[in-house]
Amino acid sequence: MSGFGVTTKRAFSLTEYNLARISYRDTAKLNAYSNAYTKLMNKRQATLLKDLNQHRAAKYQAAKASLSTALINQDTNALDAASVDATLTLVEDFLTSHGLTAVREQSTTANPVLVAFPV
C-alpha cells in the first residue's frame, strides 16, 4: 500500500454511506466490464480486506494488552468507592478513546456498572 486516508469520527455517524474510491495503475488499460478486470479487482479486494483485517486484529491485541496492563497496575479495592471510581474512570477513558460511549449505571446491590456501546 502506498497511501492511506484519514477521516473524522463524525464521518461514521452520518446517515449517508461512506465511500472510499481506490484505483490501481494496472487497471488503467483494462475494460471495466471485462472478465480480466473483474478477476483482477476481486483479487485486489480480497487482498485489501485481508490486510485491513490483519491491522485490525493487531490494533485490537495492542489495545487489549494496554488495558490489561493498566488494570493490573491499578490498585482496586471493591469495598472502597474511590478505588472503584478510579478503576471505572480508567476503563471509561479507554473505551471512549476507542470510539465507544461509556455510561455508568448505579446498582442498588453492588458497585456501579459500566455499560459501553457504539456512538
N, CA, C and O atoms as CSV, one atom per row, in Angstrom:
chain,resi,resn,atom,element,x,y,z
A,1,MET,N,N,0.846,-1.161,0.000
A,1,MET,CA,C,0.000,0.000,0.000
A,1,MET,C,C,0.896,1.231,0.000
A,1,MET,O,O,1.863,1.313,0.758
A,2,SER,N,N,0.567,2.167,-0.845
A,2,SER,CA,C,1.421,3.349,-0.936
A,2,SER,C,C,0.759,4.599,-0.378
A,2,SER,O,O,1.316,5.692,-0.485
A,3,GLY,N,N,-0.407,4.456,0.208
A,3,GLY,CA,C,-1.074,5.629,0.746
A,3,GLY,C,C,-2.067,5.239,1.818
A,3,GLY,O,O,-2.302,4.058,2.075
A,4,PHE,N,N,-2.644,6.252,2.439
A,4,PHE,CA,C,-3.652,5.997,3.455
A,4,PHE,C,C,-4.590,7.188,3.516
A,4,PHE,O,O,-4.283,8.265,3.005
A,5,GLY,N,N,-5.717,6.987,4.136
A,5,GLY,CA,C,-6.689,8.065,4.264
A,5,GLY,C,C,-7.031,8.287,5.719
A,5,GLY,O,O,-6.914,7.380,6.543
A,6,VAL,N,N,-7.449,9.479,6.025
A,6,VAL,CA,C,-7.839,9.836,7.388
A,6,VAL,C,C,-9.214,10.487,7.306
A,6,VAL,O,O,-9.482,11.279,6.403
A,7,THR,N,N,-10.070,10.151,8.241
A,7,THR,CA,C,-11.383,10.767,8.297
A,7,THR,C,C,-11.698,11.128,9.738
A,7,THR,O,O,-10.995,10.714,10.660
A,8,THR,N,N,-12.721,11.876,9.920
A,8,THR,CA,C,-13.113,12.267,11.270
A,8,THR,C,C,-14.056,11.233,11.858
A,8,THR,O,O,-14.669,10.456,11.125
A,9,LYS,N,N,-14.171,11.222,13.152
A,9,LYS,CA,C,-15.080,10.324,13.858
A,9,LYS,C,C,-16.522,10.573,13.400
A,9,LYS,O,O,-17.327,9.644,13.326
A,10,ARG,N,N,-16.836,11.828,13.098
A,10,ARG,CA,C,-18.177,12.209,12.676
A,10,ARG,C,C,-18.589,11.486,11.390
A,10,ARG,O,O,-19.775,11.227,11.186
A,11,ALA,N,N,-17.644,11.163,10.534
A,11,ALA,CA,C,-17.958,10.502,9.267
A,11,ALA,C,C,-18.652,9.161,9.486
A,11,ALA,O,O,-19.394,8.704,8.617
A,12,PHE,N,N,-18.424,8.536,10.615
A,12,PHE,CA,C,-19.018,7.240,10.891
A,12,PHE,C,C,-20.420,7.351,11.484
A,12,PHE,O,O,-21.087,6.337,11.686
A,13,SER,N,N,-20.871,8.570,11.765
A,13,SER,CA,C,-22.217,8.744,12.308
A,13,SER,C,C,-23.158,9.394,11.292
A,13,SER,O,O,-24.299,9.717,11.621
A,14,LEU,N,N,-22.688,9.583,10.082
A,14,LEU,CA,C,-23.521,10.173,9.039
A,14,LEU,C,C,-24.576,9.178,8.578
A,14,LEU,O,O,-24.363,7.967,8.648
A,15,THR,N,N,-25.700,9.678,8.113
A,15,THR,CA,C,-26.750,8.791,7.618
A,15,THR,C,C,-26.465,8.327,6.193
A,15,THR,O,O,-27.015,7.315,5.759
A,16,GLU,N,N,-25.622,9.042,5.463
A,16,GLU,CA,C,-25.263,8.646,4.109
A,16,GLU,C,C,-24.170,7.563,4.174
A,16,GLU,O,O,-23.469,7.420,5.176
A,17,TYR,N,N,-24.053,6.825,3.096
A,17,TYR,CA,C,-22.985,5.835,3.015
A,17,TYR,C,C,-21.633,6.526,2.875
A,17,TYR,O,O,-21.524,7.570,2.232
A,18,ASN,N,N,-20.618,5.943,3.474
A,18,ASN,CA,C,-19.248,6.418,3.279
A,18,ASN,C,C,-18.645,5.592,2.156
A,18,ASN,O,O,-18.901,4.393,2.051
A,19,LEU,N,N,-17.858,6.226,1.332
A,19,LEU,CA,C,-17.321,5.558,0.170
A,19,LEU,C,C,-15.839,5.871,0.033
A,19,LEU,O,O,-15.427,7.025,0.154
A,20,ALA,N,N,-15.055,4.858,-0.214
A,20,ALA,CA,C,-13.638,5.052,-0.494
A,20,ALA,C,C,-13.404,4.625,-1.946
A,20,ALA,O,O,-13.745,3.507,-2.331
A,21,ARG,N,N,-12.843,5.486,-2.716
A,21,ARG,CA,C,-12.543,5.154,-4.118
A,21,ARG,C,C,-11.057,4.827,-4.207
A,21,ARG,O,O,-10.197,5.648,-3.891
A,22,ILE,N,N,-10.788,3.619,-4.642
A,22,ILE,CA,C,-9.417,3.144,-4.748
A,22,ILE,C,C,-9.152,2.809,-6.213
A,22,ILE,O,O,-9.949,2.124,-6.853
A,23,SER,N,N,-8.045,3.286,-6.730
A,23,SER,CA,C,-7.697,2.955,-8.110
A,23,SER,C,C,-6.331,2.288,-8.140
A,23,SER,O,O,-5.475,2.534,-7.290
A,24,TYR,N,N,-6.154,1.445,-9.132
A,24,TYR,CA,C,-4.900,0.717,-9.312
A,24,TYR,C,C,-4.348,1.043,-10.688
A,24,TYR,O,O,-5.089,1.069,-11.671
A,25,ARG,N,N,-3.067,1.287,-10.756
A,25,ARG,CA,C,-2.435,1.662,-12.029
A,25,ARG,C,C,-2.583,0.577,-13.099
A,25,ARG,O,O,-2.770,0.882,-14.277
A,26,ASP,N,N,-2.499,-0.689,-12.682
A,26,ASP,CA,C,-2.519,-1.764,-13.680
A,26,ASP,C,C,-3.919,-2.048,-14.232
A,26,ASP,O,O,-4.079,-2.950,-15.054
A,27,THR,N,N,-4.923,-1.305,-13.802
A,27,THR,CA,C,-6.264,-1.474,-14.371
A,27,THR,C,C,-6.591,-0.393,-15.396
A,27,THR,O,O,-7.637,-0.453,-16.043
A,28,ALA,N,N,-5.723,0.580,-15.549
A,28,ALA,CA,C,-5.991,1.731,-16.414
A,28,ALA,C,C,-6.317,1.326,-17.854
A,28,ALA,O,O,-7.144,1.974,-18.495
A,29,LYS,N,N,-5.699,0.288,-18.368
A,29,LYS,CA,C,-5.908,-0.104,-19.764
A,29,LYS,C,C,-6.906,-1.242,-19.929
A,29,LYS,O,O,-7.124,-1.738,-21.034
A,30,LEU,N,N,-7.516,-1.653,-18.803
A,30,LEU,CA,C,-8.497,-2.734,-18.884
A,30,LEU,C,C,-9.907,-2.177,-19.039
A,30,LEU,O,O,-10.233,-1.123,-18.494
A,31,ASN,N,N,-10.728,-2.890,-19.781
A,31,ASN,CA,C,-12.136,-2.540,-19.907
A,31,ASN,C,C,-12.815,-2.893,-18.584
A,31,ASN,O,O,-12.718,-4.027,-18.116
A,32,ALA,N,N,-13.500,-1.924,-17.986
A,32,ALA,CA,C,-14.127,-2.125,-16.672
A,32,ALA,C,C,-15.209,-3.197,-16.692
A,32,ALA,O,O,-15.637,-3.653,-15.632
A,33,TYR,N,N,-15.654,-3.604,-17.865
A,33,TYR,CA,C,-16.697,-4.630,-17.974
A,33,TYR,C,C,-16.143,-5.976,-18.435
A,33,TYR,O,O,-16.907,-6.893,-18.734
A,34,SER,N,N,-14.832,-6.094,-18.492
A,34,SER,CA,C,-14.221,-7.340,-18.963
A,34,SER,C,C,-14.031,-8.335,-17.819
A,34,SER,O,O,-14.008,-7.963,-16.645
A,35,ASN,N,N,-13.895,-9.597,-18.189
A,35,ASN,CA,C,-13.625,-10.648,-17.200
A,35,ASN,C,C,-12.265,-10.444,-16.543
A,35,ASN,O,O,-12.095,-10.717,-15.355
A,36,ALA,N,N,-11.295,-9.960,-17.326
A,36,ALA,CA,C,-9.949,-9.734,-16.776
A,36,ALA,C,C,-9.991,-8.675,-15.681
A,36,ALA,O,O,-9.345,-8.818,-14.643
A,37,TYR,N,N,-10.755,-7.611,-15.919
A,37,TYR,CA,C,-10.887,-6.539,-14.924
A,37,TYR,C,C,-11.576,-7.075,-13.662
A,37,TYR,O,O,-11.108,-6.847,-12.547
A,38,THR,N,N,-12.677,-7.780,-13.848
A,38,THR,CA,C,-13.423,-8.339,-12.713
A,38,THR,C,C,-12.546,-9.285,-11.900
A,38,THR,O,O,-12.540,-9.227,-10.670
A,39,LYS,N,N,-11.822,-10.135,-12.569
A,39,LYS,CA,C,-10.951,-11.091,-11.891
A,39,LYS,C,C,-9.859,-10.365,-11.096
A,39,LYS,O,O,-9.598,-10.706,-9.942
A,40,LEU,N,N,-9.227,-9.371,-11.711
A,40,LEU,CA,C,-8.173,-8.613,-11.032
A,40,LEU,C,C,-8.737,-7.854,-9.831
A,40,LEU,O,O,-8.128,-7.851,-8.761
A,41,MET,N,N,-9.900,-7.209,-9.998
A,41,MET,CA,C,-10.485,-6.444,-8.897
A,41,MET,C,C,-10.930,-7.353,-7.752
A,41,MET,O,O,-10.814,-6.964,-6.590
A,42,ASN,N,N,-11.426,-8.530,-8.043
A,42,ASN,CA,C,-11.784,-9.480,-6.978
A,42,ASN,C,C,-10.548,-9.885,-6.178
A,42,ASN,O,O,-10.592,-10.016,-4.955
A,43,LYS,N,N,-9.446,-10.080,-6.901
A,43,LYS,CA,C,-8.186,-10.428,-6.241
A,43,LYS,C,C,-7.714,-9.261,-5.373
A,43,LYS,O,O,-7.304,-9.465,-4.230
A,44,ARG,N,N,-7.770,-8.039,-5.910
A,44,ARG,CA,C,-7.335,-6.851,-5.146
A,44,ARG,C,C,-8.209,-6.651,-3.904
A,44,ARG,O,O,-7.700,-6.331,-2.829
A,45,GLN,N,N,-9.516,-6.838,-4.053
A,45,GLN,CA,C,-10.427,-6.660,-2.926
A,45,GLN,C,C,-10.132,-7.677,-1.827
A,45,GLN,O,O,-10.117,-7.329,-0.646
A,46,ALA,N,N,-9.902,-8.911,-2.203
A,46,ALA,CA,C,-9.594,-9.948,-1.212
A,46,ALA,C,C,-8.304,-9.614,-0.470
A,46,ALA,O,O,-8.221,-9.782,0.747
A,47,THR,N,N,-7.300,-9.142,-1.205
A,47,THR,CA,C,-6.026,-8.764,-0.590
A,47,THR,C,C,-6.206,-7.582,0.358
A,47,THR,O,O,-5.664,-7.580,1.463
A,48,LEU,N,N,-6.961,-6.584,-0.071
A,48,LEU,CA,C,-7.198,-5.400,0.748
A,48,LEU,C,C,-7.939,-5.771,2.039
A,48,LEU,O,O,-7.556,-5.327,3.122
A,49,LEU,N,N,-8.989,-6.576,1.929
A,49,LEU,CA,C,-9.725,-6.999,3.122
A,49,LEU,C,C,-8.840,-7.796,4.079
A,49,LEU,O,O,-8.921,-7.626,5.295
A,50,LYS,N,N,-8.008,-8.654,3.532
A,50,LYS,CA,C,-7.088,-9.433,4.369
A,50,LYS,C,C,-6.131,-8.496,5.108
A,50,LYS,O,O,-5.921,-8.648,6.311
A,51,ASP,N,N,-5.555,-7.535,4.399
A,51,ASP,CA,C,-4.619,-6.593,5.017
A,51,ASP,C,C,-5.300,-5.740,6.085
A,51,ASP,O,O,-4.744,-5.532,7.164
A,52,LEU,N,N,-6.511,-5.243,5.783
A,52,LEU,CA,C,-7.227,-4.426,6.760
A,52,LEU,C,C,-7.569,-5.232,8.006
A,52,LEU,O,O,-7.456,-4.730,9.124
A,53,ASN,N,N,-7.982,-6.470,7.817
A,53,ASN,CA,C,-8.318,-7.314,8.966
A,53,ASN,C,C,-7.095,-7.655,9.799
A,53,ASN,O,O,-7.196,-7.768,11.021
A,54,GLN,N,N,-5.936,-7.821,9.163
A,54,GLN,CA,C,-4.709,-8.077,9.920
A,54,GLN,C,C,-4.366,-6.887,10.796
A,54,GLN,O,O,-3.999,-7.051,11.960
A,55,HIS,N,N,-4.482,-5.695,10.244
A,55,HIS,CA,C,-4.184,-4.492,11.018
A,55,HIS,C,C,-5.199,-4.313,12.138
A,55,HIS,O,O,-4.842,-3.894,13.239
A,56,ARG,N,N,-6.453,-4.627,11.867
A,56,ARG,CA,C,-7.490,-4.519,12.886
A,56,ARG,C,C,-7.193,-5.476,14.045
A,56,ARG,O,O,-7.310,-5.101,15.211
A,57,ALA,N,N,-6.810,-6.705,13.718
A,57,ALA,CA,C,-6.505,-7.685,14.758
A,57,ALA,C,C,-5.298,-7.248,15.590
A,57,ALA,O,O,-5.301,-7.390,16.813
A,58,ALA,N,N,-4.273,-6.720,14.930
A,58,ALA,CA,C,-3.081,-6.257,15.648
A,58,ALA,C,C,-3.423,-5.072,16.545
A,58,ALA,O,O,-2.949,-4.986,17.678
A,59,LYS,N,N,-4.247,-4.162,16.032
A,59,LYS,CA,C,-4.643,-2.996,16.823
A,59,LYS,C,C,-5.478,-3.433,18.027
A,59,LYS,O,O,-5.309,-2.902,19.125
A,60,TYR,N,N,-6.368,-4.390,17.827
A,60,TYR,CA,C,-7.186,-4.905,18.921
A,60,TYR,C,C,-6.310,-5.544,19.994
A,60,TYR,O,O,-6.502,-5.292,21.184
A,61,GLN,N,N,-5.351,-6.369,19.579
A,61,GLN,CA,C,-4.471,-7.043,20.540
A,61,GLN,C,C,-3.644,-6.027,21.330
A,61,GLN,O,O,-3.450,-6.184,22.535
A,62,ALA,N,N,-3.161,-4.992,20.653
A,62,ALA,CA,C,-2.379,-3.959,21.338
A,62,ALA,C,C,-3.238,-3.204,22.344
A,62,ALA,O,O,-2.793,-2.928,23.458
A,63,ALA,N,N,-4.461,-2.872,21.959
A,63,ALA,CA,C,-5.365,-2.164,22.872
A,63,ALA,C,C,-5.724,-3.039,24.069
A,63,ALA,O,O,-5.775,-2.563,25.203
A,64,LYS,N,N,-5.969,-4.303,23.812
A,64,LYS,CA,C,-6.309,-5.247,24.880
A,64,LYS,C,C,-5.145,-5.376,25.867
A,64,LYS,O,O,-5.353,-5.384,27.081
A,65,ALA,N,N,-3.940,-5.475,25.351
A,65,ALA,CA,C,-2.756,-5.573,26.212
A,65,ALA,C,C,-2.566,-4.298,27.020
A,65,ALA,O,O,-2.219,-4.350,28.200
A,66,SER,N,N,-2.794,-3.154,26.387
A,66,SER,CA,C,-2.663,-1.870,27.072
A,66,SER,C,C,-3.656,-1.758,28.233
A,66,SER,O,O,-3.286,-1.354,29.335
A,67,LEU,N,N,-4.906,-2.115,27.979
A,67,LEU,CA,C,-5.909,-2.059,29.038
A,67,LEU,C,C,-5.594,-3.060,30.142
A,67,LEU,O,O,-5.727,-2.740,31.323
A,68,SER,N,N,-5.182,-4.256,29.773
A,68,SER,CA,C,-4.833,-5.277,30.774
A,68,SER,C,C,-3.707,-4.795,31.680
A,68,SER,O,O,-3.768,-4.965,32.897
A,69,THR,N,N,-2.690,-4.201,31.091
A,69,THR,CA,C,-1.564,-3.680,31.868
A,69,THR,C,C,-2.024,-2.573,32.810
A,69,THR,O,O,-1.632,-2.536,33.977
A,70,ALA,N,N,-2.859,-1.670,32.293
A,70,ALA,CA,C,-3.365,-0.576,33.133
A,70,ALA,C,C,-4.193,-1.113,34.290
A,70,ALA,O,O,-4.089,-0.611,35.409
A,71,LEU,N,N,-5.010,-2.123,34.036
A,71,LEU,CA,C,-5.838,-2.686,35.102
A,71,LEU,C,C,-4.996,-3.432,36.135
A,71,LEU,O,O,-5.281,-3.381,37.331
A,72,ILE,N,N,-3.971,-4.116,35.673
A,72,ILE,CA,C,-3.076,-4.834,36.602
A,72,ILE,C,C,-2.372,-3.832,37.509
A,72,ILE,O,O,-2.177,-4.090,38.697
A,73,ASN,N,N,-1.993,-2.690,36.946
A,73,ASN,CA,C,-1.280,-1.675,37.723
A,73,ASN,C,C,-2.205,-0.793,38.562
A,73,ASN,O,O,-1.739,-0.007,39.387
A,74,GLN,N,N,-3.504,-0.924,38.350
A,74,GLN,CA,C,-4.485,-0.130,39.096
A,74,GLN,C,C,-4.774,-0.809,40.441
A,74,GLN,O,O,-5.126,-1.988,40.490
A,75,ASP,N,N,-4.622,-0.062,41.507
A,75,ASP,CA,C,-4.925,-0.592,42.840
A,75,ASP,C,C,-6.431,-0.508,43.043
A,75,ASP,O,O,-6.971,0.585,43.217
A,76,THR,N,N,-7.109,-1.640,43.023
A,76,THR,CA,C,-8.557,-1.653,43.113
A,76,THR,C,C,-9.020,-2.442,44.331
A,76,THR,O,O,-8.612,-3.581,44.556
A,77,ASN,N,N,-9.872,-1.809,45.094
A,77,ASN,CA,C,-10.495,-2.448,46.241
A,77,ASN,C,C,-11.997,-2.273,46.065
A,77,ASN,O,O,-12.502,-1.153,46.135
A,78,ALA,N,N,-12.714,-3.368,45.838
A,78,ALA,CA,C,-14.144,-3.309,45.566
A,78,ALA,C,C,-14.944,-2.728,46.725
A,78,ALA,O,O,-16.098,-2.339,46.545
A,79,LEU,N,N,-14.354,-2.666,47.895
A,79,LEU,CA,C,-15.063,-2.129,49.058
A,79,LEU,C,C,-14.819,-0.632,49.253
A,79,LEU,O,O,-15.421,-0.002,50.122
A,80,ASP,N,N,-13.932,-0.075,48.434
A,80,ASP,CA,C,-13.590,1.342,48.550
A,80,ASP,C,C,-14.151,2.096,47.343
A,80,ASP,O,O,-13.727,1.858,46.212
A,81,ALA,N,N,-15.094,2.997,47.577
A,81,ALA,CA,C,-15.771,3.716,46.486
A,81,ALA,C,C,-14.799,4.501,45.610
A,81,ALA,O,O,-14.951,4.529,44.389
A,82,ALA,N,N,-13.800,5.139,46.224
A,82,ALA,CA,C,-12.825,5.924,45.450
A,82,ALA,C,C,-11.996,5.016,44.539
A,82,ALA,O,O,-11.679,5.380,43.407
A,83,SER,N,N,-11.652,3.843,45.042
A,83,SER,CA,C,-10.887,2.883,44.251
A,83,SER,C,C,-11.706,2.367,43.070
A,83,SER,O,O,-11.202,2.255,41.953
A,84,VAL,N,N,-12.960,2.059,43.329
A,84,VAL,CA,C,-13.850,1.594,42.263
A,84,VAL,C,C,-14.035,2.697,41.229
A,84,VAL,O,O,-14.006,2.433,40.027
A,85,ASP,N,N,-14.224,3.931,41.687
A,85,ASP,CA,C,-14.392,5.068,40.789
A,85,ASP,C,C,-13.160,5.253,39.904
A,85,ASP,O,O,-13.293,5.511,38.707
A,86,ALA,N,N,-11.975,5.126,40.473
A,86,ALA,CA,C,-10.734,5.283,39.701
A,86,ALA,C,C,-10.620,4.195,38.629
A,86,ALA,O,O,-10.193,4.464,37.506
A,87,THR,N,N,-11.001,2.977,38.981
A,87,THR,CA,C,-10.926,1.877,38.019
A,87,THR,C,C,-11.952,2.070,36.908
A,87,THR,O,O,-11.645,1.860,35.735
A,88,LEU,N,N,-13.160,2.466,37.273
A,88,LEU,CA,C,-14.182,2.717,36.262
A,88,LEU,C,C,-13.767,3.865,35.339
A,88,LEU,O,O,-14.010,3.807,34.134
A,89,THR,N,N,-13.155,4.885,35.884
A,89,THR,CA,C,-12.676,6.004,35.071
A,89,THR,C,C,-11.606,5.535,34.088
A,89,THR,O,O,-11.601,5.957,32.932
A,90,LEU,N,N,-10.714,4.679,34.531
A,90,LEU,CA,C,-9.666,4.145,33.655
A,90,LEU,C,C,-10.290,3.398,32.487
A,90,LEU,O,O,-9.910,3.615,31.336
A,91,VAL,N,N,-11.238,2.525,32.773
A,91,VAL,CA,C,-11.881,1.741,31.708
A,91,VAL,C,C,-12.742,2.646,30.822
A,91,VAL,O,O,-12.758,2.500,29.600
A,92,GLU,N,N,-13.448,3.571,31.448
A,92,GLU,CA,C,-14.286,4.515,30.701
A,92,GLU,C,C,-13.443,5.338,29.724
A,92,GLU,O,O,-13.829,5.500,28.566
A,93,ASP,N,N,-12.315,5.852,30.169
A,93,ASP,CA,C,-11.420,6.629,29.303
A,93,ASP,C,C,-10.908,5.779,28.147
A,93,ASP,O,O,-10.825,6.242,27.009
A,94,PHE,N,N,-10.568,4.541,28.450
A,94,PHE,CA,C,-10.087,3.627,27.417
A,94,PHE,C,C,-11.167,3.403,26.363
A,94,PHE,O,O,-10.894,3.485,25.165
A,95,LEU,N,N,-12.380,3.122,26.801
A,95,LEU,CA,C,-13.472,2.845,25.864
A,95,LEU,C,C,-13.807,4.059,25.009
A,95,LEU,O,O,-13.997,3.935,23.799
A,96,THR,N,N,-13.881,5.231,25.633
A,96,THR,CA,C,-14.212,6.429,24.859
A,96,THR,C,C,-13.094,6.801,23.891
A,96,THR,O,O,-13.360,7.346,22.820
A,97,SER,N,N,-11.849,6.512,24.256
A,97,SER,CA,C,-10.744,6.796,23.341
A,97,SER,C,C,-10.761,5.856,22.134
A,97,SER,O,O,-10.090,6.113,21.135
A,98,HIS,N,N,-11.527,4.769,22.230
A,98,HIS,CA,C,-11.655,3.827,21.118
A,98,HIS,C,C,-13.019,3.951,20.438
A,98,HIS,O,O,-13.472,3.024,19.766
A,99,GLY,N,N,-13.668,5.105,20.619
A,99,GLY,CA,C,-14.872,5.398,19.864
A,99,GLY,C,C,-16.173,4.866,20.428
A,99,GLY,O,O,-17.186,4.859,19.728
A,100,LEU,N,N,-16.174,4.427,21.660
A,100,LEU,CA,C,-17.409,3.942,22.275
A,100,LEU,C,C,-17.960,4.975,23.246
A,100,LEU,O,O,-17.233,5.846,23.724
A,101,THR,N,N,-19.225,4.869,23.527
A,101,THR,CA,C,-19.828,5.672,24.571
A,101,THR,C,C,-19.911,4.791,25.810
A,101,THR,O,O,-20.398,3.663,25.737
A,102,ALA,N,N,-19.444,5.290,26.934
A,102,ALA,CA,C,-19.476,4.531,28.182
A,102,ALA,C,C,-20.354,5.275,29.181
A,102,ALA,O,O,-20.195,6.477,29.396
A,103,VAL,N,N,-21.274,4.546,29.782
A,103,VAL,CA,C,-22.214,5.130,30.731
A,103,VAL,C,C,-22.189,4.322,32.014
A,103,VAL,O,O,-22.252,3.092,31.992
A,104,ARG,N,N,-22.097,5.025,33.127
A,104,ARG,CA,C,-22.153,4.348,34.428
A,104,ARG,C,C,-23.604,4.226,34.866
A,104,ARG,O,O,-24.372,5.187,34.822
A,105,GLU,N,N,-23.954,3.030,35.286
A,105,GLU,CA,C,-25.289,2.806,35.821
A,105,GLU,C,C,-25.146,2.403,37.280
A,105,GLU,O,O,-24.345,1.532,37.621
A,106,GLN,N,N,-25.921,3.039,38.124
A,106,GLN,CA,C,-25.864,2.735,39.549
A,106,GLN,C,C,-26.605,1.433,39.832
A,106,GLN,O,O,-27.628,1.134,39.217
A,107,SER,N,N,-26.076,0.683,40.760
A,107,SER,CA,C,-26.689,-0.563,41.189
A,107,SER,C,C,-27.110,-0.400,42.645
A,107,SER,O,O,-26.403,0.221,43.438
A,108,THR,N,N,-28.242,-0.951,42.982
A,108,THR,CA,C,-28.697,-0.850,44.377
A,108,THR,C,C,-28.048,-1.901,45.262
A,108,THR,O,O,-28.087,-1.793,46.487
A,109,THR,N,N,-27.447,-2.926,44.645
A,109,THR,CA,C,-26.874,-4.014,45.433
A,109,THR,C,C,-25.359,-4.125,45.322
A,109,THR,O,O,-24.740,-4.869,46.083
A,110,ALA,N,N,-24.757,-3.404,44.396
A,110,ALA,CA,C,-23.308,-3.552,44.196
A,110,ALA,C,C,-22.717,-2.231,43.701
A,110,ALA,O,O,-23.388,-1.199,43.671
A,111,ASN,N,N,-21.463,-2.293,43.321
A,111,ASN,CA,C,-20.782,-1.129,42.753
A,111,ASN,C,C,-21.434,-0.736,41.429
A,111,ASN,O,O,-22.161,-1.535,40.838
A,112,PRO,N,N,-21.182,0.481,40.960
A,112,PRO,CA,C,-21.737,0.891,39.661
A,112,PRO,C,C,-21.279,-0.047,38.541
A,112,PRO,O,O,-20.244,-0.706,38.642
A,113,VAL,N,N,-22.068,-0.087,37.489
A,113,VAL,CA,C,-21.768,-0.916,36.328
A,113,VAL,C,C,-21.472,0.018,35.173
A,113,VAL,O,O,-22.150,1.031,34.998
A,114,LEU,N,N,-20.467,-0.316,34.386
A,114,LEU,CA,C,-20.106,0.491,33.228
A,114,LEU,C,C,-20.631,-0.212,31.985
A,114,LEU,O,O,-20.283,-1.363,31.721
A,115,VAL,N,N,-21.470,0.485,31.222
A,115,VAL,CA,C,-22.058,-0.064,30.008
A,115,VAL,C,C,-21.465,0.715,28.838
A,115,VAL,O,O,-21.422,1.945,28.862
A,116,ALA,N,N,-21.011,-0.002,27.821
A,116,ALA,CA,C,-20.407,0.651,26.662
A,116,ALA,C,C,-21.160,0.239,25.397
A,116,ALA,O,O,-21.624,-0.895,25.276
A,117,PHE,N,N,-21.270,1.179,24.461
A,117,PHE,CA,C,-21.930,0.907,23.192
A,117,PHE,C,C,-21.359,1.846,22.136
A,117,PHE,O,O,-20.782,2.886,22.456
A,118,PRO,N,N,-21.534,1.452,20.837
A,118,PRO,CA,C,-21.026,2.318,19.769
A,118,PRO,C,C,-21.720,3.675,19.794
A,118,PRO,O,O,-22.884,3.787,20.178
A,119,VAL,N,N,-20.986,4.696,19.381
A,119,VAL,CA,C,-21.546,6.051,19.333
A,119,VAL,C,C,-22.615,6.103,18.272
A,119,VAL,O,O,-23.223,7.152,18.059
